[in-house]
Amino acid sequence: MPNKPEFISKKLYYAAFAFIVVFAGFMRLTNIGYHLPLDPHMDEMTVLGATVSIARTGLPNFYNYPSLLMYLAVAVTTPIWLFGKVFLDFPSWADFWNSFIVHPTMLIVVMRVISALFGTALVGIIMLCTEKVHGRVSALFSGAICSYIFLLVYNARAARTDTPMAALACLSVYFALLILENGEKRNYILTGIFAGLTASMKYNGGIVLLAGVLAHILRFRGEGASWKDIWKHSHARWMVRLSIITFIVTTPGMIFDTVKFLKGFGIEVMHMRAGHFGYETVGNGFIYNLTTNWPISVSFPVMIAAVAGLIFLLAKKDKRRESMVFLLFPAIFFLLMGGGSVLFMRYLVPLAPFAGALAGIGVASVYKPFRKWRILNVALALLLAVIIWPTAQASLRYLQLSKQLPTSELVREYIIENLPKGAGIGSYSRIEGIYGTREHFAEKSDYSYRGKFKDVILQYSPQSRFEYDYRQFGRYDAFPPPAMRAMGIEYYIWSRGHYGRYKLAEDVYPTQTAAIEAVMDEGEVIFEISGIGMDMEWDLNLPNLRKAKRLGPDMKIIRIPQSPHESEVAEG
């Protein structure tokens, strides 16, 4: 059935389209160097380590994450080194890359910019998809909502794989919609290639290929073809082949480092099934996502508008096939994420653009019948503002907070200015710039997220970074005062995120909870601070966030009594 003529001109549509994409880019690229050099996100340092490994060896040596983003970072950074080598005084290739382990700013900014550009493109791509299923007005409303959605703004500004994967998945869906429209071979090819690239960003993104398969089936079943002819069609076969070939080419470790690849892939699969520290008591994943993750990351108004848009879309009979192809990937991904045991908010990033698209469709469906009534147009503009405002407010507040010094850096400054050199310090939270004694650093085989680069850190770190007897605890490490005294720890850096994960799952972690509370009871708080952590998601993803907020400030420094009777004497 031919499309009805649009009541918005192409010229106006493309102008508004361009404005929305540019605005989305501004939201994602502004202040992109936040919290550097001392407080990058832990996942960013994991990606950075794999990127440096690629530059040094050709392989990431880490396969819990796919490696496409890391290879892109090497490709973008290499011309910078070449320019610096020719015109400036840049070091050798090996020294250039090794230096990022200790001084990560430039490489992390490069990777953040890559992610932000993918996030900007994502807004444009989801508008193209929405236009195919519900017209130009819906596309513009969808883009306006997606440009502001907190989950999309926040994650696009981090050097992680979630946002690029979402953009590539939406691009694969777009070409799948074009398969329905014209069935050209190039659309099959591009659907397959982008499905393979999606899997190379995040393994579970490969399911987007099913959208192309469904588009192929719906197109040829609509023409009366038999199932046998459908499966024998060469275009469809090339789509599947190219998705596999693309994944292998962009994940070379699958061939050249097979054992490590299978191990890393298996760890990621088991991690999704087994769960993550602190999520042992949250219950059903679907309920938790709907009642906690979605309201915080997308907002209730967008959720309600998305449900309305879904109803309107399914009721549109002349676009039934397009709707099925458009919704297949988010529907399957929603089931995967709700059925898993790891419930990080960022795992919902690939779903957020579709939520924004459906919300835009919901608003447009109400708008179109009354577009000639100017008074109602004003009311509908206000409705759009009401839908966008809560998530826009969260995004704007985050951008403002990201300009502040993070709490961990303020703690670091306090330590350097007030604690004596050589003091014993224990912490679960990373305090960058304080690595501890060389002896403790060298003997620890997996020191935080950069353990495999110990030799590089020892070579490139200035001596001043080793002025404290600093020990970073593992995820499940919690010691009472006697154990800390035995280790020579005089000061404990307490964080609400770490303690909260124990306290809010006390039945699972009674020993750790009791140990930290003993430190809180016996020790003396000499410094405390609240503000913005190195990673807002640490708090955003803390189960039962509202309860956690009542547990205390972001971070404290607690002085540990150095004898069993010291605290009693102090109290007396």
C-alpha positions as CSV (number, residue, x, y, z in Angstrom):
1,M,0.0,0.0,0.0
2,P,1.6,3.3,-1.0
3,N,2.5,5.8,1.8
4,K,0.2,8.7,2.4
5,P,1.8,12.1,1.5
6,E,3.6,13.7,4.4
7,F,2.3,17.1,5.6
8,I,5.9,18.2,6.4
9,S,8.0,19.2,3.5
10,K,11.3,17.4,2.7
11,K,13.2,20.6,3.0
12,L,11.9,21.4,6.5
13,Y,12.3,17.7,7.6
14,Y,15.9,17.6,6.6
15,A,16.7,20.9,8.2
16,A,15.1,19.7,11.5
17,F,16.8,16.3,11.1
18,A,20.2,18.0,10.8
19,F,19.5,20.3,13.8
20,I,18.6,17.4,16.0
21,V,21.7,15.4,15.1
22,V,24.0,18.4,15.7
23,F,22.3,19.1,19.0
24,A,22.7,15.4,20.0
25,G,26.4,15.7,19.1
26,F,26.8,18.7,21.3
27,M,25.2,16.9,24.2
28,R,27.6,13.9,23.8
29,L,30.9,15.7,22.9
30,T,30.9,18.6,25.3
31,N,33.5,18.3,28.1
32,I,34.5,14.9,26.8
33,G,37.7,14.9,28.8
34,Y,35.8,14.9,32.1
35,H,37.6,13.3,35.2
36,L,40.9,12.8,33.3
37,P,43.7,12.0,33.8
38,L,43.2,10.5,37.3
39,D,39.7,9.1,37.3
40,P,38.7,7.2,34.2
41,H,36.0,4.6,34.5
42,M,37.3,1.1,35.4
43,D,35.8,-0.3,32.2
44,E,37.5,2.4,30.2
45,M,40.9,1.3,31.5
46,T,40.1,-2.3,30.6
47,V,39.4,-1.2,27.0
48,L,42.5,0.9,27.1
49,G,44.6,-2.0,28.2
50,A,43.3,-4.2,25.4
51,T,43.9,-1.3,22.9
52,V,47.5,-1.0,24.0
53,S,47.9,-4.8,23.7
54,I,46.6,-4.6,20.1
55,A,49.1,-1.9,19.3
56,R,52.0,-3.9,20.8
57,T,51.1,-7.4,19.6
58,G,48.2,-7.2,17.1
59,L,45.8,-8.9,19.5
60,P,43.9,-7.6,22.5
61,N,44.7,-10.6,24.8
62,F,41.3,-9.9,26.4
63,Y,38.1,-11.3,24.9
64,N,35.4,-10.7,27.5
65,Y,34.6,-7.8,25.3
66,P,34.7,-8.0,21.5
67,S,37.6,-6.0,20.0
68,L,36.3,-3.8,17.2
69,L,36.3,-0.6,19.3
70,M,39.9,-1.3,20.3
71,Y,41.0,-1.8,16.7
72,L,39.2,1.5,15.7
73,A,41.0,3.3,18.5
74,V,44.4,2.0,17.2
75,A,43.4,3.0,13.6
76,V,42.4,6.6,14.7
77,T,45.4,7.1,17.0
78,T,48.1,5.8,14.6
79,P,48.0,8.9,12.3
80,I,48.4,11.0,15.5
81,W,51.6,9.1,16.3
82,L,52.8,9.4,12.6
83,F,52.3,13.1,12.6
84,G,54.1,13.5,16.0
85,K,56.9,11.3,14.9
86,V,57.5,13.4,11.7
87,F,56.9,16.9,12.9
88,L,57.2,16.7,16.7
89,D,59.4,14.8,19.2
90,F,57.2,11.7,19.7
91,P,58.7,8.6,21.2
92,S,59.0,5.2,19.5
93,W,55.9,3.2,18.7
94,A,56.2,0.9,21.8
95,D,57.0,3.8,24.2
96,F,54.1,5.9,22.7
97,W,51.6,3.2,23.5
98,N,53.1,2.0,26.8
99,S,52.8,5.6,28.1
100,F,49.0,5.4,28.0
101,I,48.9,2.8,30.7
102,V,50.2,5.5,33.2
103,H,49.0,8.6,31.4
104,P,45.8,7.5,29.7
105,T,44.2,10.9,28.9
106,M,44.8,11.1,25.1
107,L,43.8,7.6,24.2
108,I,40.7,7.6,26.4
109,V,39.6,10.9,24.8
110,V,40.1,9.3,21.4
111,M,37.9,6.4,22.4
112,R,35.3,8.6,24.1
113,V,35.1,10.7,20.9
114,I,34.6,7.5,18.8
115,S,31.8,6.4,21.2
116,A,30.2,9.9,21.2
117,L,30.2,10.1,17.4
118,F,28.5,6.7,17.3
119,G,26.0,8.0,19.8
120,T,25.4,11.1,17.7
121,A,24.9,8.9,14.6
122,L,22.6,6.7,16.6
123,V,20.1,9.6,16.9
124,G,20.1,10.1,13.1
125,I,19.8,6.4,12.4
126,I,16.9,5.8,14.7
127,M,15.1,8.7,13.0
128,L,15.7,7.1,9.6
129,C,14.2,3.8,11.0
130,T,11.2,5.6,12.5
131,E,10.5,7.4,9.3
132,K,10.3,4.0,7.5
133,V,7.7,2.7,9.9
134,H,5.7,5.8,10.9
135,G,6.7,8.9,8.8
136,R,8.7,12.1,9.2
137,V,6.9,13.7,12.1
138,S,7.3,10.6,14.2
139,A,11.0,10.5,13.2
140,L,11.6,14.1,14.3
141,F,9.8,13.6,17.7
142,S,11.8,10.4,18.2
143,G,15.1,12.2,17.5
144,A,14.2,15.0,19.8
145,I,13.5,12.5,22.6
146,C,16.6,10.3,21.9
147,S,18.9,13.3,21.8
148,Y,18.1,13.9,25.5
149,I,17.6,10.4,27.0
150,F,19.9,10.2,30.0
151,L,21.0,6.6,29.3
152,L,22.1,7.5,25.8
153,V,23.8,10.8,26.7
154,Y,25.7,9.3,29.7
155,N,26.9,6.1,27.9
156,A,27.9,7.8,24.7
157,R,30.5,9.8,26.6
158,A,32.3,6.7,27.9
159,A,35.0,4.7,26.1
160,R,32.9,1.5,26.1
161,T,31.2,-0.7,23.6
162,D,27.5,-0.3,24.4
163,T,26.8,2.9,22.4
164,P,28.7,1.9,19.2
165,M,26.9,-1.5,19.3
166,A,23.5,0.2,19.6
167,A,24.3,2.4,16.6
168,L,25.5,-0.5,14.4
169,A,22.4,-2.6,15.4
170,C,20.0,0.2,14.4
171,L,21.9,0.6,11.1
172,S,21.4,-3.1,10.5
173,V,17.7,-2.8,11.3
174,Y,17.5,0.2,8.9
175,F,18.8,-1.8,6.0
176,A,16.5,-4.7,7.0
177,L,13.6,-2.3,6.5
178,L,15.0,-1.4,3.1
179,I,14.9,-5.2,2.2
180,L,11.2,-5.0,2.8
181,E,10.9,-1.9,0.6
182,N,12.9,-3.0,-2.5
183,G,14.7,-6.2,-1.9
184,E,17.9,-5.0,-3.5
185,K,21.0,-7.1,-3.0
186,R,23.0,-4.2,-1.5
187,N,20.5,-4.0,1.3
188,Y,21.0,-7.7,2.1
189,I,24.8,-7.2,2.0
190,L,24.7,-4.1,4.3
191,T,22.3,-5.8,6.7
192,G,24.7,-8.7,7.1
193,I,27.8,-6.5,7.3
194,F,26.4,-4.3,10.0
195,A,25.0,-7.3,11.9
196,G,28.6,-8.7,12.0
197,L,30.0,-5.4,13.1
198,T,27.4,-5.2,15.8
199,A,28.5,-8.6,17.2
200,S,32.1,-7.3,17.0
201,M,31.1,-4.6,19.4
202,K,29.1,-6.8,21.8
203,Y,28.6,-10.5,21.3
204,N,24.9,-10.5,22.0
205,G,24.3,-7.8,19.4
206,G,24.6,-10.4,16.7
207,I,21.0,-11.3,17.2
208,V,20.1,-8.2,15.1
209,L,20.7,-10.4,12.0
210,L,17.3,-11.9,12.8
211,A,15.7,-8.6,11.7
212,G,17.2,-9.1,8.2
213,V,16.1,-12.8,8.1
214,L,12.5,-11.7,9.1
215,A,12.5,-9.0,6.5
216,H,13.5,-11.5,3.8
217,I,10.8,-14.0,4.9
218,L,8.0,-11.4,5.0
219,R,9.0,-9.9,1.6
220,F,8.9,-13.2,-0.2
221,R,6.1,-14.8,1.6
222,G,4.1,-11.7,0.7
223,E,4.9,-12.5,-2.9
224,G,3.7,-16.1,-2.5
225,A,7.1,-17.8,-2.6
226,S,7.5,-21.2,-1.1
227,W,9.6,-21.8,2.0
228,K,12.1,-23.8,-0.1
229,D,12.6,-20.9,-2.5
230,I,12.9,-18.5,0.4
231,W,15.8,-20.4,2.0
232,K,17.5,-21.0,-1.4
233,H,17.5,-17.3,-2.3
234,S,21.1,-16.2,-2.9
235,H,20.7,-12.7,-1.4
236,A,19.7,-14.1,2.0
237,R,22.5,-16.6,2.0
238,W,25.0,-13.8,1.3
239,M,23.5,-11.7,4.1
240,V,24.2,-14.5,6.6
241,R,27.7,-15.3,5.1
242,L,28.8,-11.7,5.2
243,S,27.7,-11.3,8.8
244,I,29.9,-14.2,9.9
245,I,32.8,-13.1,7.7
246,T,32.6,-9.6,9.0
247,F,32.6,-10.8,12.6
248,I,35.6,-13.0,12.0
249,V,37.6,-10.3,10.2
250,T,36.9,-7.7,12.9
251,T,37.6,-10.2,15.7
252,P,40.8,-11.8,14.5
253,G,41.6,-13.2,17.9
254,M,38.9,-15.8,17.2
255,I,41.3,-17.3,14.7
256,F,44.8,-16.3,15.9
257,D,44.1,-16.6,19.7
258,T,41.4,-19.2,19.8
259,V,41.9,-20.6,23.3
260,K,41.9,-17.2,24.9
261,F,39.0,-16.1,22.8
262,L,36.9,-19.0,23.9
263,K,37.9,-18.5,27.5
264,G,37.0,-14.8,27.4
265,F,33.7,-15.4,25.5
266,G,32.8,-18.2,28.0
267,I,33.6,-15.9,31.0
268,E,31.2,-13.3,29.6
269,V,28.4,-15.8,29.0
270,M,28.8,-17.2,32.5
271,H,29.0,-13.7,34.0
272,M,25.6,-12.9,32.4
273,R,24.1,-16.1,33.9
274,A,25.8,-16.1,37.3
275,G,25.3,-12.5,38.2
276,H,27.4,-9.6,39.5
277,F,28.5,-8.5,42.9
278,G,25.7,-6.8,44.7
279,Y,22.8,-8.1,42.6
280,E,22.2,-11.3,44.5
281,T,19.0,-10.1,46.1
282,V,17.3,-7.9,43.5
283,G,14.9,-10.7,42.3
284,N,13.3,-10.9,38.9
285,G,15.3,-9.2,36.2
286,F,12.3,-8.0,34.2
287,I,10.7,-6.4,37.2
288,Y,14.0,-4.8,38.3
289,N,14.6,-3.3,34.9
290,L,11.0,-2.0,34.6
291,T,10.8,-0.6,38.2
292,T,14.4,0.6,38.7
293,N,16.7,0.8,35.6
294,W,14.2,2.1,33.1
295,P,12.7,4.9,35.3
296,I,16.1,6.2,36.2
297,S,17.7,5.9,32.8
298,V,14.8,6.8,30.5
299,S,12.1,8.2,32.8
300,F,8.5,7.3,33.4
301,P,7.0,9.8,30.9
302,V,9.1,8.3,28.1
303,M,8.1,4.8,29.2
304,I,4.4,5.7,29.1
305,A,4.7,7.5,25.8
306,A,6.6,4.4,24.4
307,V,3.8,2.1,25.5
308,A,1.3,4.3,23.7
309,G,3.5,4.4,20.6
310,L,3.7,0.6,20.6
311,I,-0.1,0.4,20.7
312,F,-0.4,2.9,17.8
313,L,2.3,1.2,15.8
314,L,0.8,-2.3,16.1
315,A,-2.6,-0.8,15.2
316,K,-1.2,0.6,11.9
317,K,-2.2,-2.2,9.5
318,D,-0.5,-0.8,6.4
319,K,2.9,-0.9,8.2
320,R,2.5,-4.3,9.9
321,R,5.5,-5.9,8.3
322,E,7.7,-2.9,8.9
323,S,6.7,-2.8,12.5
324,M,7.6,-6.5,13.0
325,V,11.0,-6.0,11.5
326,F,11.6,-2.8,13.5
327,L,10.5,-4.4,16.8
328,L,12.1,-7.8,16.5
329,F,15.6,-6.9,17.8
330,P,14.5,-4.8,20.8
331,A,12.0,-7.5,21.7
332,I,14.5,-10.3,21.8
333,F,17.2,-8.1,23.5
334,F,14.6,-7.2,26.2
335,L,14.0,-10.8,26.9
336,L,17.8,-11.5,27.0
337,M,18.5,-8.7,29.4
338,G,15.6,-9.4,31.7
339,G,16.4,-13.1,31.8
340,G,20.0,-12.5,32.8
341,S,21.5,-12.0,36.2
342,V,23.6,-9.0,35.4
343,L,21.4,-5.9,35.5
344,F,23.7,-3.0,34.7
345,M,21.8,-0.1,33.5
346,R,24.1,0.4,30.5
347,Y,23.1,-3.1,29.2
348,L,19.8,-1.4,28.2
349,V,21.5,1.1,25.9
350,P,20.5,-0.8,22.7
351,L,16.9,-0.7,23.8
352,A,16.8,3.0,24.6
353,P,16.7,4.4,21.0
354,F,13.7,2.1,20.3
355,A,12.0,3.4,23.5
356,G,12.6,6.9,22.2
357,A,11.3,6.0,18.8
358,L,8.1,4.5,20.2
359,A,7.6,7.5,22.4
360,G,8.0,9.8,19.4
361,I,5.4,7.6,17.5
362,G,3.1,8.0,20.5
363,V,3.3,11.8,20.5
364,A,3.0,12.0,16.7
365,S,0.0,9.7,16.6
366,V,-1.8,12.1,19.0
367,Y,-0.5,15.1,17.1
368,K,-1.4,14.2,13.5
369,P,-5.3,14.2,13.8
370,F,-5.2,17.7,15.3
371,R,-2.3,19.3,13.5
372,K,-4.6,22.0,12.0
373,W,-5.9,23.1,15.4
374,R,-3.4,25.7,16.6
375,I,-4.5,25.7,20.2
376,L,-4.1,21.9,20.4
377,N,-0.7,22.2,18.7
378,V,0.4,24.3,21.7
379,A,-1.0,21.7,24.1
380,L,0.8,18.9,22.2
381,A,4.1,20.8,22.2
382,L,3.7,21.1,26.0
383,L,3.0,17.3,26.1
384,L,6.3,16.7,24.3
385,A,8.1,18.9,26.7
386,V,6.6,17.1,29.7
387,I,7.7,13.8,28.2
388,I,11.3,15.0,27.5
389,W,11.9,17.2,30.6
390,P,12.6,14.6,33.3
391,T,15.2,12.7,31.3
392,A,16.6,16.0,29.8
393,Q,17.0,17.3,33.3
394,A,18.9,14.2,34.3
395,S,21.2,14.6,31.3
396,L,21.8,18.3,31.9
397,R,22.5,17.7,35.6
398,Y,25.0,15.0,34.7
399,L,26.8,17.3,32.2
400,Q,27.1,19.9,35.0
401,L,28.3,17.4,37.6
402,S,30.9,16.0,35.2
403,K,32.7,19.4,35.4
404,Q,33.3,18.9,39.1
405,L,36.2,17.1,40.6
406,P,35.2,13.5,41.4
407,T,35.2,12.4,45.1
408,S,38.0,10.0,44.6
409,E,40.3,12.8,43.4
410,L,39.3,14.9,46.4
411,V,40.2,12.0,48.7
412,R,43.6,11.7,46.9
413,E,44.3,15.3,47.5
414,Y,43.5,15.0,51.2
415,I,45.8,12.0,51.5
416,I,48.7,13.7,49.8
417,E,48.3,16.9,51.9
418,N,47.5,15.4,55.3
419,L,48.7,11.8,55.7
420,P,52.3,11.1,56.4
421,K,54.4,9.5,53.7
422,G,54.7,5.8,54.1
423,A,51.3,5.5,55.9
424,G,49.5,2.2,55.4
425,I,46.3,2.8,53.4
426,G,43.7,0.2,52.4
427,S,40.9,0.7,50.0
428,Y,38.5,-1.1,47.6
429,S,38.0,2.1,45.6
430,R,40.7,3.1,43.1
431,I,42.7,6.2,44.2
432,E,44.6,7.0,41.0
433,G,48.1,8.4,41.4
434,I,48.8,6.4,44.6
435,Y,50.0,3.0,43.6
436,G,51.6,1.9,46.9
437,T,55.0,0.6,47.6
438,R,56.9,-1.0,44.7
439,E,57.2,-4.1,46.8
440,H,53.5,-4.6,47.3
441,F,52.8,-3.6,43.7
442,A,55.3,-6.0,42.2
443,E,54.2,-9.0,44.3
444,K,50.5,-8.6,43.4
445,S,49.9,-10.6,40.2
446,D,46.7,-9.0,39.2
447,Y,46.9,-5.4,40.5
448,S,43.5,-3.9,39.8
449,Y,42.7,-3.7,36.1
450,R,46.2,-3.1,34.9
451,G,47.9,-6.1,36.5
452,K,49.3,-7.4,33.2
453,F,51.1,-4.1,32.6
454,K,53.0,-4.1,35.9
455,D,56.3,-3.8,34.1
456,V,55.1,-0.8,32.2
457,I,53.8,1.0,35.3
458,L,57.0,0.4,37.1
459,Q,58.9,1.7,34.2
460,Y,56.8,4.8,33.4
461,S,55.5,5.9,36.9
462,P,57.4,8.6,38.7
463,Q,58.8,7.6,42.1
464,S,56.4,9.9,43.9
465,R,53.5,7.6,43.1
466,F,54.9,5.0,45.4
467,E,55.2,7.0,48.6
468,Y,52.4,5.3,50.5
469,D,52.0,1.7,51.6
470,Y,48.8,1.5,49.6
471,R,46.9,-1.8,49.1
472,Q,43.8,-2.1,47.0
473,F,41.4,-4.8,48.2
474,G,39.6,-7.2,46.0
475,R,35.8,-7.2,45.4
476,Y,35.0,-9.5,48.2
477,D,37.8,-8.4,50.6
478,A,36.6,-6.8,53.9
479,F,38.8,-6.9,57.0
480,P,38.0,-6.1,60.7
481,P,40.4,-3.8,62.6
482,P,42.6,-6.6,64.0
483,A,43.3,-7.9,60.4
484,M,44.0,-4.4,59.2
485,R,46.4,-3.8,62.0
486,A,48.2,-7.1,61.1
487,M,48.6,-5.9,57.5
488,G,50.0,-2.5,58.7
489,I,46.9,-0.6,57.5
490,E,46.5,2.7,59.4
491,Y,43.8,4.3,57.2
492,Y,40.8,2.7,55.5
493,I,39.0,4.4,52.6
494,W,35.3,3.7,53.0
495,S,33.0,4.0,50.0
496,R,29.2,3.9,50.1
497,G,29.2,1.9,46.8
498,H,31.3,-0.9,48.3
499,Y,29.7,-1.0,51.7
500,G,26.2,-0.7,50.2
501,R,26.6,-3.8,48.1
502,Y,27.4,-5.7,51.2
503,K,24.8,-4.1,53.5
504,L,21.9,-4.3,51.0
505,A,22.7,-8.0,50.6
506,E,23.6,-8.7,54.2
507,D,22.2,-12.2,54.1
508,V,24.7,-13.1,51.4
509,Y,27.7,-11.1,52.8
510,P,27.3,-11.2,56.6
511,T,31.1,-11.5,57.3
512,Q,32.0,-8.6,55.0
513,T,29.2,-6.4,56.4
514,A,30.3,-7.1,60.0
515,A,33.9,-6.5,59.2
516,I,33.3,-3.1,57.7
517,E,30.9,-2.1,60.4
518,A,33.5,-3.0,63.0
519,V,35.9,-0.6,61.3
520,M,33.2,2.0,61.3
521,D,32.5,1.5,65.0
522,E,36.2,1.4,66.2
523,G,37.8,3.8,63.7
524,E,37.8,7.5,63.7
525,V,36.4,9.4,60.6
526,I,39.0,12.1,59.7
527,F,37.5,13.0,56.3
528,E,34.3,12.5,54.4
529,I,33.0,13.8,51.1
530,S,30.0,13.7,48.8
531,G,29.8,14.7,45.2
532,I,30.2,12.8,42.0
533,G,32.0,9.6,41.9
534,M,34.5,8.5,39.2
535,D,31.5,6.7,37.7
536,M,27.9,7.8,38.3
537,E,26.8,4.3,37.2
538,W,28.5,2.9,40.4
539,D,25.7,4.6,42.3
540,L,23.0,4.4,39.6
541,N,23.5,0.6,39.4
542,L,23.6,0.1,43.2
543,P,20.6,-2.1,43.9
544,N,17.9,-0.3,46.0
545,L,19.5,3.1,45.2
546,R,17.2,5.1,47.5
547,K,18.1,2.9,50.5
548,A,21.8,3.1,49.7
549,K,21.7,6.9,49.7
550,R,20.9,6.7,53.5
551,L,24.0,4.7,54.2
552,G,26.3,7.8,54.4
553,P,28.4,10.1,52.2
554,D,30.2,9.0,49.1
555,M,33.5,8.3,50.7
556,K,35.2,8.5,54.1
557,I,38.8,8.1,55.4
558,I,38.7,6.2,58.6
559,R,41.8,6.0,60.9
560,I,42.2,2.5,62.2
561,P,43.2,2.2,66.0
562,Q,46.7,0.7,66.1
563,S,46.0,-1.2,69.3
564,P,42.9,-3.0,70.6
565,H,42.6,-0.5,73.5
566,E,43.3,2.7,71.5
567,S,39.7,3.3,70.6
568,E,38.6,2.7,74.2
569,V,41.1,5.3,75.4
570,A,40.0,7.7,72.8
571,E,36.4,7.4,73.9
572,G,37.4,7.8,77.5
